[in-house]
Amino acid sequence: MAVNEHYELAGHKQYHIQCGPGDIGKYVLLPGDPGRISLIASLLDDVREVAYNREHRTITGTYKGITVSATSTGMGCPSTAIAVEELIKAGAKVLVRVGSTAGIADRVSDGDYILPTGAVPLEGASPIYLDNDPFAHVPDFEVLRTLHDVASETGKRVHTGVVLVHDAFYAETDAFLERWHSRNVVSVEMESSILFLIGTLRKVRTAAFHLAGGNLMTKSRANWTPAELEAARATQHRVVLEAFKRLDDMGIV
């Protein structure tokens, strides 16, 4: 028995997300916070909650006639890797992280969008997948391009570039941030690198679409009200849903 097979439940349900073939669509949004699943559900039709286990909450519904799912990954690369691997086993073909990020590049302001063109894997999960070999951590080009097209239509600023992914949220010293600022990294977050890597290794399409909540170099921080934050998140999620629809119409997947 292969190691991964040991963790399949009856009916080929995956051990952590407790979903299997037929439970999810081929298009999946990946927020970190399970609390944001309800907001995504409000943008879909015919929604049903498939499973909620640990940090992984999954819903499935439709958007303009296509089947779409959303699964929360929790924080960091280890839990994201588990969710992504199991979603792929359950049938996911296009997975897009919808998360938060903090700007490092001076040009990033509160509320801007970040579309990573690559990720620096300063985290612990990727080296285990790669036996410490160097490897490019990049999203799928067609998904990235479609997301950029849709995001640009919102009128909000969209930044592309390399993001930094690391595990130690409270260990960001000024010297650490300055080093990556000098390397023209756009922003910092905690999940995209492992998503891109698994997408490449498993031959599925992945990307990330981030909302900037501040800038660590300029010390700015968004002071949204709860209603304003929910509206910003809803727009962020709609961009991804519309990109899924366009990809489906083009027959990309």
Secondary structure as UniProt FT lines:
FT   HELIX           4..7
FT   HELIX           10..12
FT   TURN            15..17
FT   TURN            21..22
FT   STRAND          27..30
FT   HELIX           34..36
FT   HELIX           37..41
FT   TURN            42..43
FT   STRAND          45..53
FT   TURN            54..55
FT   STRAND          56..63
FT   TURN            64..65
FT   STRAND          66..71
FT   HELIX           77..89
FT   TURN            90..91
FT   STRAND          94..103
FT   TURN            106..107
FT   TURN            110..111
FT   STRAND          113..122
FT   HELIX           125..130
FT   TURN            131..132
FT   HELIX           141..152
FT   TURN            153..155
FT   STRAND          158..166
FT   HELIX           169..171
FT   HELIX           174..182
FT   TURN            183..184
FT   STRAND          187..189
FT   HELIX           192..202
FT   STRAND          205..215
FT   TURN            216..219
FT   STRAND          220..221
FT   HELIX           226..250
//
